[in-house]
């Protein structure tokens, strides 16, 4: 099975009790193809044999004062489970293992 870059993080928001909301620097075509709340196993940076996975769900975000329109669609990112981390730096890459 091959690994592919899912997206590069532009912004990460700590949501106490929920985890980390990782938002992409550009819309991710792969995320947009998945149903909301789909569970994914992802890796920080390009994975290797010792990489540990993170688990997350596909989520759609609307910011206060913004309404999703065809010109300004909602942001689709990942809500990552995390009991210890409170942030991931911008430009961190999230990878996933493609299954066919």
C-alpha positions in Angstrom: 0.0 0.0 0.0 1.2 3.4 -0.9 1.3 6.7 1.1 0.1 10.0 -0.2 0.3 13.5 1.1 -3.2 14.5 2.2 -2.5 18.2 2.9 -0.2 20.7 4.5 -1.5 22.4 7.6 -2.2 26.1 7.4 -3.8 26.4 10.9 -4.4 24.1 13.8 -7.0 24.9 16.5 -7.0 23.1 19.8 -10.6 22.2 20.8 -10.5 21.1 24.5 -12.2 17.8 25.0 -12.3 17.1 21.2 -8.8 17.3 19.8 -6.9 19.3 17.2 -8.7 20.8 14.2 -6.2 20.8 11.4 -7.1 23.0 8.5 -5.3 22.8 5.1 -3.4 25.5 3.4 -5.3 24.7 0.2 -8.5 22.7 -0.4 -7.7 19.0 -0.3 -9.3 17.2 -3.3 -9.0 13.9 -1.4 -10.8 15.2 1.7 -13.5 16.8 -0.4 -14.3 13.4 -1.9 -14.9 11.8 1.5 -18.2 12.0 3.4 -18.2 14.2 6.5 -17.2 12.4 9.7 -15.3 9.7 7.8 -12.6 8.2 10.0 -9.0 8.4 8.7 -5.6 7.2 9.9 -3.0 9.8 9.2 0.7 10.4 9.8 2.7 13.5 10.5 5.3 14.1 7.8 6.3 11.4 5.3 5.7 8.1 7.0 8.3 5.5 7.7 8.4 2.1 9.3 8.4 3.6 12.8 5.7 6.2 12.3 2.7 6.1 14.6 -0.7 6.9 13.2 -3.1 9.6 14.4 -6.8 9.2 14.0 -9.2 11.8 12.8 -12.5 12.6 11.2 -13.3 14.7 8.2 -15.0 17.9 9.3 -16.5 21.0 7.6 -15.8 24.4 9.2 -17.7 27.6 8.9 -16.2 30.7 10.6 -18.4 33.2 12.3 -19.6 35.9 10.0 -18.9 33.8 6.9 -21.6 32.0 4.9 -20.5 29.2 2.6 -21.2 30.0 -1.1 -19.9 28.6 -4.4 -17.4 31.4 -4.4 -16.4 30.9 -0.7 -17.0 27.2 0.2 -16.7 25.8 3.7 -13.3 24.7 4.8 -12.8 20.9 5.0 -10.2 19.7 7.4 -9.5 16.9 10.0 -10.4 16.8 13.6 -7.5 14.8 15.1 -7.7 12.8 18.3 -5.1 14.1 20.7 -4.9 13.8 24.5 -1.5 15.5 24.7 -0.7 17.8 21.8 -2.3 21.2 21.8 -0.9 22.4 18.4 0.8 21.4 15.2 2.9 23.9 13.5 1.9 25.4 10.1 3.4 23.6 7.1 3.3 20.2 8.9 2.3 17.6 6.3 -0.4 15.0 6.9 -0.1 11.8 5.0 -2.4 8.8 4.7 -2.2 5.3 3.5 -4.2 4.7 0.3 -6.3 1.6 0.3 -7.9 0.4 -2.9 
